[in-house]
């Protein structure tokens, strides 16, 4: 690929994918074919709660590399618009982006405070070493009803690190919502991802 003198090469490579297959293995294969790239900094997946959990986790672990985070959803925003069901994903790759995913589990009040304190200590050390800007992504089990507690705790502990994110859903059934972290689907849990970038 060549670039004109007036068009600098992209510093961030983004690939998006969507599969409507009802089979978890096929869906992840189709996603991987669309989003896999060299040295991904972060991959995010959002999927229907109807998938077989074990098959989904196994396929995500086998097909996608690098930090992979995600959650069940009530639908996904895709390049084709709002999609109900299926799985959507995107991968980000950049030499200027580092992502570190922290699992917060369980989400009871005492445990959250202790876990957030440990995360904040690690985050501050990383930011001091890198001397770069950062932001945080937070995915929370929506039925745990701990979004406010967790967001407030992270906001106080992290200082000026901007925080964004959302809650896992289950197609509005309000029965079981899950977050995905390191090959596991978890309830009563959240994933906080620190994104360090220049």
GISUL-V663163 format. One record per residue. N is the residue number from 1. RES is the residue in one letter. PSI is psi in radians with two decimals (NA if undefined). Layout:
BEGIN
N_RES_PSI, N_RES_PSI
END
This chain:
BEGIN
1_X_2.32, 2_X_2.70, 3_X_2.51, 4_X_2.79, 5_X_-0.36, 6_X_-0.04, 7_X_1.70, 8_X_2.62, 9_X_2.62, 10_X_2.42, 11_X_-0.22, 12_X_2.19, 13_X_2.14, 14_X_2.26, 15_X_2.36, 16_X_2.62, 17_X_2.78, 18_X_2.39, 19_X_2.43, 20_X_0.13, 21_X_2.45, 22_X_-0.24, 23_X_2.19, 24_X_-0.79, 25_X_-0.79, 26_X_-0.74, 27_X_-0.79, 28_X_-0.65, 29_X_-0.77, 30_X_-0.69, 31_X_-0.84, 32_X_-0.70, 33_X_-0.46, 34_X_-0.51, 35_X_-0.24, 36_X_2.33, 37_X_2.91, 38_X_2.37, 39_X_1.04, 40_X_2.39, 41_X_-0.59, 42_X_2.42, 43_X_2.34, 44_X_2.33, 45_X_2.44, 46_X_2.27, 47_X_2.80, 48_X_2.56, 49_X_-0.05, 50_X_-0.27, 51_X_2.58, 52_X_2.12, 53_X_-0.79, 54_X_-0.77, 55_X_-0.70, 56_X_-0.85, 57_X_-0.77, 58_X_-0.80, 59_X_-0.73, 60_X_-0.72, 61_X_-0.65, 62_X_-0.61, 63_X_-0.43, 64_X_2.45, 65_X_2.97, 66_X_-3.07, 67_X_2.18, 68_X_2.12, 69_X_2.81, 70_X_-3.03, 71_X_2.84, 72_X_2.77, 73_X_2.95, 74_X_0.20, 75_X_2.80, 76_X_2.54, 77_X_2.15, 78_X_3.07, 79_X_-0.38, 80_X_0.06, 81_X_-2.82, 82_X_2.27, 83_X_2.22, 84_X_2.22, 85_X_3.05, 86_X_-2.79, 87_X_2.39, 88_X_2.71, 89_X_2.79, 90_X_2.58, 91_X_2.47, 92_X_2.31, 93_X_2.22, 94_X_2.45, 95_X_-0.22, 96_X_0.26, 97_X_2.20, 98_X_2.29, 99_X_2.31, 100_X_2.08, 101_X_2.24, 102_X_2.26, 103_X_2.34, 104_X_1.93, 105_X_2.21, 106_X_-3.11, 107_X_0.47, 108_X_2.77, 109_X_-0.82, 110_X_-0.79, 111_X_-0.70, 112_X_-0.79, 113_X_-0.76, 114_X_-0.75, 115_X_-0.74, 116_X_-0.65, 117_X_-0.76, 118_X_-0.74, 119_X_-0.79, 120_X_-0.68, 121_X_-0.80, 122_X_-0.73, 123_X_-0.82, 124_X_-0.67, 125_X_-0.77, 126_X_-0.72, 127_X_-0.63, 128_X_-0.68, 129_X_-0.68, 130_X_-0.50, 131_X_0.69, 132_X_2.91, 133_X_2.84, 134_X_2.80, 135_X_2.87, 136_X_2.51, 137_X_2.29, 138_X_2.13, 139_X_2.24, 140_X_2.46, 141_X_1.96, 142_X_-0.52, 143_X_-0.09, 144_X_-0.33, 145_X_0.82, 146_X_0.27, 147_X_-0.82, 148_X_-0.80, 149_X_-0.82, 150_X_-0.79, 151_X_-0.78, 152_X_-0.72, 153_X_-0.78, 154_X_-0.72, 155_X_-0.79, 156_X_-0.70, 157_X_-0.57, 158_X_-0.20, 159_X_-2.10, 160_X_0.39, 161_X_1.98, 162_X_2.53, 163_X_2.33, 164_X_2.90, 165_X_-2.71, 166_X_-3.10, 167_X_2.49, 168_X_2.56, 169_X_-3.13, 170_X_0.89, 171_X_0.57, 172_X_0.41, 173_X_-0.43, 174_X_0.80, 175_X_-0.87, 176_X_2.15, 177_X_2.57, 178_X_2.63, 179_X_2.70, 180_X_2.27, 181_X_2.13, 182_X_0.92, 183_X_0.13, 184_X_2.51, 185_X_2.20, 186_X_2.51, 187_X_2.88, 188_X_0.76, 189_X_2.87, 190_X_2.74, 191_X_2.08, 192_X_2.18, 193_X_2.07, 194_X_2.19, 195_X_1.92, 196_X_2.22, 197_X_2.79, 198_X_NA
END
